[in-house]
C-alpha cells in the first residue's frame, strides 16, 4: 500500500532572483564562446512529464536514476562541454550570459523521460 500511495513529483522550475551589476563602460571583457550547451535527462516508470520552455514537470512513481536534478546536471554538462573546447574554467573570470532553456518530454506507455537543454554564451572578464 505504501508503494502505491508514495511516489515522485518534480518540478523543473528554477526560480531565483540574482542581481549582478557589471560596469561595461570599458572594454574589459571578451566573448569566449557562443551557444555552449548542456543537457540532462532522467527516466521514470508509471508517470508522465511535460515541458514548456524552461519549465519541466514530472509526476511519477518510480525514478530510474538516483540523480534527478536536471538543471544542475545540465549546467555541469555545459561547463564540461565548454572546457573540452576552450580549456579549463577554473581560475578564469567567466560568466554565463544570454542563458536559454528548452525542455522536452517523452511519454511512452508506463515510461516517461524529461530532458532539459541549457544554452548560454560565455564571457571572460579581463583585468
N, C-alpha and C positions, 0 to 999 in steps of 0.2 A: 504493500500500500504506500509506503514511504517513497518508493521509486516512481510511482505514478503521480504523486502529488508534489514532488520536487522536480526541479529542472533548471535550465539555464535561460536567462534572458539577458541580452546585452544590447546596449545602445551605443553605437559607434560615435556618438556625438562628443566632440571635444569642444567644450565651452570654456574659453579662457579670455581673459582681458589682460593683454600685455601692452604696455606703453613704453616705447623707447624713443627718445629724442636724439636725433643724429644731425649734426650740422653738416650739410653738404655744400657749403659755400666755397669750399676749396676742393680741388681735385685730389682728395686723399683716399680714394678707393678705386678699385677696378673690378669689372665684371669678370669673374674667373670662369664661370660655366653657366650655360643657359639650359633650361629644360632637363635638369637632372631628375631622375625619377626613382622611386622605391615602391615596392609592392608588398602586400601581406595578404594572406588568405588562410582561412581555417575551415573546418567542417564540423557538422553536427548531424546526429540522427534524430528522426522524429521531430521535425521543426520546419520553420520557414524563415526566410530572410528577404529583405528588400533594401534597396539603396536609392537615395536621391541626392546627387551632388556629394557633399561631404558627410551626409547623414546615412549611417548604416544601422539597421535594426534587425535583430535576430531573436526569435523565440524558439527554444528547442529543449529537448530532454537530456540528450547525451552528447557532450562535447567529445570530439575525436582527438584533439590535440590539447596538450597541457597549457600551452601559452596561447591565449586568445586576445591579446591586446594589440589589435590591428594597427592603431595609429603609431604606437611605439615601434612595432616591428617594421612598419613601412618607412618611418624616419631612419631607423637603423640601416635598413636596406638602401635607402637613398644615400646615406653617408658612405656606406660600403662601395656603392657604385661610383660615387664621386672620387673616393680615394683610389679606386682601381684605374681611373683615367687621369686624375690630376694630382696625385700624390697625397701624402698624409695631411690630415686636417689638424692634428694636434700641434699646438704651438703657433698656429696661424690665427689671425683675427678675421674669422669668417662669419658670415651671416646668411641665412636663407631669406630670400625676398621673393615677392610675387608668387606665394605658395598657392597651389591649386590642388583640389581633391576631386577624385572620381570614385564612385563605388559601383559595384555590380553584384548581383546575387544569382546563384544557380540553385534552383529548386527542382529536384527530381525525386518523385515518389516520397520516400522516407528520409532522403538526404538533402541537406542544404549547405551551401558554401558561400559566405560573404567574402568579397575581395575588395581591398582598398588600394588605390594608387595615389601617391603624393608626388607632385611635380613642383620644382622650385628652381629659381636662379640662385647662384651663389656669388656673393661679392666679398672681396677681401679689402680690409682697411689697411692703409699704409701709414707709417709714422711720419 
